[in-house]
Amino acid sequence: MAVLGSPTARASSAAPVTAAAAASAVHPGTVRHGVSQPLYSYANAVRETVWVDTGLDGDGDGRTDRVAADIIRPSEPAAAGQKIPVIMDASPYYSCCGRGNESQLKTYDAQGKPVQFPLFYDNYFVSRGYAVVLVDLAGTNRSDGCVDVGGPSDVTSAKAVVDWLNGRATGYSARTGGSSVTPTWTNGSVGMIGKSWDGTIANGVAATGVQGLKTIVPISAISSWYDYYRSDGAPLYDGTPADLASYVESSTAASNCGAVQTQLAAGSPSNGNWSALWQQRDYVASAANVHASVFVVHGMQDLNVRDINFSQWWTALAQTGVDRKIWLSQTGHVDPFDFRRSAWVDTLHSWFDHYLLGVDNGIQSAPVADIERAPDQWTTSATWPAPGTVSSTLHLKPGALTTAAGSGTAGFTDNPNVGEDTWASEAGSTTSEKTVFSTGALGSDLRMSGQGSITLSVKSSTRSAHLSAVLVDLGAATIRNYEGAGEGITTLTTRSCWGDSTAGDSACFLDTAADTSQVGYTIFSRGWADLGHYASLNSTSTITPGKSYSITFNLAGTDHVVPAGHRLALIVAGTDNGLLNPASTTPTVTVDLAHSSLSLPLVGGAGSLKRGVRPTATAGTTVARGLTPAQGFFSNQLEDFR
């Protein structure tokens, strides 16, 4: 990675400065016009590491585990007797895999003091009166303990640092021995942020209700680890959480944590059953404990941390009354710094200023949702789901999606070699591996906002069956190429600078642009299930061939507008190749349409669909995108999870 070593500065607005102009000095100031200004010196910031006692002994060495909290904070406030808040990112990736689009790692000087922090948070926020704390999760980099993939060790190792910042835990100057360290420089207000596993830990810590955590910003984050590995009983990935643990843990943990990995593998059965391990890692169940404000960011085409994770978390948080905000992009598993950089820095700046510095800037009264309708084209919504959204039931007839009563039957034979792109590209023709239900051409735009579900009454010809339900917008559009290497972005060769630099930590990052694709259809929501879990996730039921079973499962949250002239389609099939592992058999499945239905969050309710459909429209063959998950997209779970 090329690092520009010249000192850089960034103006108080979120317009980038070029690398050529990066040497301009930071001009001190105060909070003006509702925005914190760059008052302090980044070059003279305090850089230190504190090892915080978690109270756990995950590696069984007879000593309680200490986790490394690397800190960069401005020196001036402490010298003046002023206390400052903390922006914290707890991650397992700081030494093994890196963070951000450039896979940056932590680096240290000869004395072990932090030199480079990944991402822009330190470069931008330290001069504005924040400390930035990057925590190595237990069992990773310079921390003791074992990785338990979202479980008590992961969450406690981050929570312990929040406790230390609030005087409830003990920190030390060394990994072993050392003297105790008290954070006299902080006021205890903490905001946690992070993408993927990092954001997941922010969710988990918030769900403990820990005092002092004022806000979290989970980006592409998991809310329930079951829903990362399974979908209503159906396996989404091979392997177990033990594989992820071994991928990120330090060499010390690798030699000491075999027992933990054995427990991770044993507690996540391949049959899709709910277990105590999954219960421990279900933050949605503990959403009532959340007191922090929550700013959710997720790609609506994230096929890694799939969208059910953000939508069920958002729904559960609605019952808590905490302040919430959400950004939904057209990307896959991508950080907003790389798909909407300037607006992201400005918005995040205002968010932290309000919830950590107490600045009255009105961010809490701004529109709740920002939604990307087309590449780089954003709209806002006062609330989310959108005002006027009604859970609306649609019915199925052969080939038709309708507001009238359903009738008839339809069927398909599972073909594990094809998936949703093939199904959607052939939505206008009859094929054996899927069945399609669609409206006529819409006479007006139809917006879905929120999380839907589907109920299917089915018979399987064999003793096992996996089911897929896919919502498709049939019609031409330009979308982000979420199945491309950048999952909707292209990385450029130019750089822009977002804060202050030192010789060892540049604030200048590679620019990006939207990677777009012309398509004849857009898949915008999905759901998968194992028929053997029709009655419960707690155990697998025996399926009798030829017997009818009713199963209801969720579709991922979305906010999508099917434009006038397009058609809304539901595809029901078996194995979604590349996104769902196949069942043990390849059944032929018959769907009883009279007892099957689709529930969608429609703005304006089902009546808006009924009024908008042109009943004379007929199905036609759609334009294939030429991109399929079978080409290797998400074939490596461990690498792509970041």
C-alpha positions, 0 to 999 in steps of 0.5 A, spaced: 500 500 500 502 506 498 502 511 504 503 519 503 507 521 508 506 529 508 502 532 513 495 533 511 489 537 514 482 537 512 477 543 512 471 543 517 466 541 511 467 534 508 469 536 501 476 532 500 483 536 500 487 533 494 494 530 496 498 536 493 494 540 498 495 536 504 500 540 507 496 545 509 496 547 517 490 545 521 487 552 523 484 551 531 477 553 532 471 551 536 464 548 535 461 553 530 455 552 526 454 546 530 460 542 527 466 541 531 472 544 528 480 541 528 482 544 534 488 540 536 494 537 534 494 530 531 502 530 530 502 531 537 497 526 540 498 521 545 499 514 542 499 509 548 496 502 549 492 499 555 491 492 557 484 491 560 482 485 564 476 482 562 475 478 568 475 471 563 480 466 562 478 463 556 485 460 554 485 457 561 492 459 563 490 460 570 490 468 569 484 473 567 485 475 560 487 482 558 485 485 551 489 490 548 486 497 547 490 502 542 489 509 543 490 515 540 488 522 543 489 529 543 494 531 548 491 538 549 485 537 553 488 533 558 493 538 559 488 543 560 484 538 565 478 537 560 475 530 558 473 528 552 469 522 549 471 516 545 470 513 538 471 505 539 472 500 534 473 493 536 475 488 531 479 481 530 482 483 524 487 488 526 493 483 524 491 478 520 486 481 515 486 489 515 480 494 515 477 498 509 478 498 502 486 498 502 486 492 508 490 496 513 493 493 519 495 496 525 503 498 526 507 500 532 514 503 533 520 499 536 517 501 543 510 498 541 506 504 541 501 505 535 503 508 529 498 507 524 491 506 525 486 503 519 481 507 516 480 515 517 477 515 524 483 517 528 486 522 522 479 526 522 476 526 529 482 526 534 484 533 532 476 535 533 477 533 540 475 525 540 480 519 542 480 513 538 480 507 541 482 500 537 481 494 541 484 487 539 478 482 540 480 477 545 485 472 542 487 476 536 493 480 535 496 483 542 490 480 546 489 474 551 484 469 551 480 466 545 476 468 539 469 465 540 465 468 534 460 473 537 460 470 544 461 472 551 469 472 550 468 477 544 463 481 547 466 481 554 473 483 551 470 490 548 465 491 553 471 491 558 474 497 555 467 501 555 467 499 563 475 501 564 473 508 560 468 509 565 472 506 571 469 499 572 474 495 570 482 495 571 487 497 565 494 495 565 501 498 562 503 491 560 500 485 557 503 481 564 504 485 570 505 492 569 502 498 573 494 500 573 492 505 568 486 510 570 483 513 564 483 520 567 482 524 560 476 521 558 468 523 560 466 516 559 462 517 553 463 512 548 461 511 541 462 504 537 463 503 530 465 498 525 464 494 519 462 486 519 465 483 525 466 489 528 459 492 527 457 486 530 461 486 536 458 494 537 451 490 536 453 485 541 456 490 546 449 495 546 445 489 547 448 488 554 446 495 556 453 497 558 453 504 561 457 509 558 456 507 551 452 512 548 451 510 540 453 505 535 454 505 528 454 498 525 456 497 518 454 491 514 453 488 521 450 481 524 444 481 529 444 474 530 449 469 528 444 464 526 442 468 521 449 469 518 450 461 518 443 459 517 436 461 514 430 458 517 434 451 518 437 451 511 445 452 511 448 458 508 455 456 508 459 450 509 463 450 516 462 452 523 464 458 527 470 454 529 473 456 522 472 463 523 476 463 529 482 459 526 482 464 521 483 471 525 486 468 532 493 469 534 499 464 534 498 464 541 491 463 541 491 457 536 495 453 541 491 455 547 484 455 544 483 448 541 477 446 546 474 453 544 474 451 537 471 444 539 465 447 542 464 452 537 464 446 532 459 442 536 454 447 538 453 449 531 449 443 528 449 442 520 442 440 521 440 447 522 437 446 529 437 452 533 442 451 539 444 454 546 450 457 542 446 461 537 442 463 543 448 466 546 449 470 539 442 472 538 443 480 540 436 481 537 433 477 543 436 482 547 435 489 544 430 491 549 437 492 553 439 497 548 440 504 551 445 507 545 442 511 539 443 506 533 446 508 526 445 502 521 448 502 515 447 496 510 448 494 503 441 492 500 445 487 496 449 484 501 450 477 500 455 476 505 452 479 512 445 478 509 439 483 509 435 479 514 440 482 519 439 489 519 432 489 518 430 484 524 435 488 528 431 495 526 425 492 528 427 490 534 430 496 536 423 500 534 420 497 541 426 500 545 425 508 543 432 509 542 434 514 536 435 511 530 438 512 523 439 508 517 442 508 510 441 503 505 445 502 499 445 498 492 452 495 494 454 489 497 458 488 503 461 495 502 463 501 507 459 507 506 466 511 506 467 507 499 460 508 496 458 515 499 464 518 502 463 526 502 456 525 505 458 519 510 464 523 513 459 529 514 453 525 517 458 521 521 461 527 524 454 530 526 452 524 529 458 523 533 458 531 535 451 530 537 451 524 541 458 524 544 460 531 544 452 534 546 452 539 540 445 541 538 446 540 530 439 537 529 441 530 526 436 527 531 431 530 527 433 529 520 430 524 515 431 517 519 432 514 512 437 515 506 436 510 501 440 509 494 435 508 488 440 508 483 447 508 483 449 515 487 442 517 487 439 518 494 432 519 497 430 520 504 424 518 508 422 521 514 421 514 518 423 507 516 419 503 514 416 509 510 410 512 512 404 509 509 407 502 509 402 496 510 403 489 511 399 486 505 397 479 503 398 477 496 396 471 493 398 466 488 395 463 482 399 459 476 403 464 473 400 470 477 401 474 483 394 477 485 390 480 490 385 475 489 384 469 492 389 464 490 388 457 487 391 451 483 398 448 484 405 449 481 411 445 482 419 445 480 424 440 481 430 442 485 436 443 481 442 445 485 446 447 479 442 453 478 440 459 482 437 466 482 440 469 476 438 464 472 431 463 474 430 471 474 433 471 467 428 466 465 422 468 468 418 469 462 419 462 460 417 455 463 423 451 466 423 445 471 427 448 476 423 454 478 416 457 478 414 464 477 408 468 479 408 475 477 403 481 476 402 485 470 405 491 468 405 496 473 401 502 472 404 506 477 410 505 481 410 500 487 414 501 493 416 496 498 419 498 505 421 493 510 421 486 511 416 481 508 415 474 509 412 468 505 407 462 507 408 456 502 404 449 503 408 444 499 409 437 498 416 434 497 417 427 493 423 426 498 425 426 505 428 433 505 427 439 501 430 446 501 426 452 499 428 459 496 423 465 495 426 471 491 423 477 489 424 480 482 423 487 479 422 485 471 424 491 467 430 494 465 435 498 470 442 501 471 444 498 478 450 497 482 454 491 480 454 488 486 456 481 484 462 484 481 469 484 485 468 490 488 461 489 490 458 495 487 464 500 487 471 500 483 477 503 486 481 508 482 488 510 482 487 517 485 487 519 493 483 524 497 485 526 504 480 526 510 484 529 516 491 529 518 497 525 517 503 523 520 509 519 516 506 513 519 499 514 518 496 517 512 489 520 511 489 520 504 485 514 501 484 511 494 478 514 491 472 510 488 466 510 483 460 506 482 461 500 478 454 499 474 451 494 470 445 494 465 440 489 467 433 486 465 431 484 472 433 486 479 433 481 485 431 485 491 429 481 496 430 473 498 429 468 503 431 461 504 428 455 508 429 448 510 422 444 510 424 440 515 424 446 520 416 447 518 414 446 525 420 449 529 427 451 529 429 447 535 429 440 532 428 437 525 422 434 523 421 428 519 418 429 512 414 424 509 414 424 501 407 426 498 405 429 505 403 437 505 406 441 510 406 449 511 412 453 512 412 460 513 419 464 513 422 471 512 424 475 506 430 480 507 429 487 509 429 492 503 426 498 500 425 498 493 421 501 488 418 497 482 417 502 477 411 503 472 411 499 466 415 493 470 412 487 473 413 485 480 415 477 480 416 472 486 420 466 484 419 460 488 425 454 487 429 449 491 437 450 492 439 457 490 446 456 487 452 459 490 447 462 496 444 456 499 447 449 500 443 443 497 438 438 501 441 431 502 436 429 496 433 433 490 426 433 490 420 435 486 416 440 490 408 441 489 406 448 491 398 448 493 397 455 491 390 456 495 394 455 501 400 459 500 401 467 500 406 472 500 406 478 505 409 484 503 411 491 506 407 496 501 407 503 501 399 504 500 398 497 502 395 492 497 390 497 494 396 501 491 398 494 487 391 493 485 390 500 482 396 500 478 396 493 475 395 493 467 391 487 467 392 485 459 400 485 460 403 478 459 410 475 461 416 476 456 423 473 456 427 478 460 434 480 459 440 476 462 445 480 466 450 475 465 453 475 472 452 469 476 454 467 483 456 460 481 462 464 478 465 464 485 462 470 488 462 469 496 466 462 495 470 464 500 466 465 506 472 467 511 475 472 506 469 475 504 466 476 511 471 482 512 
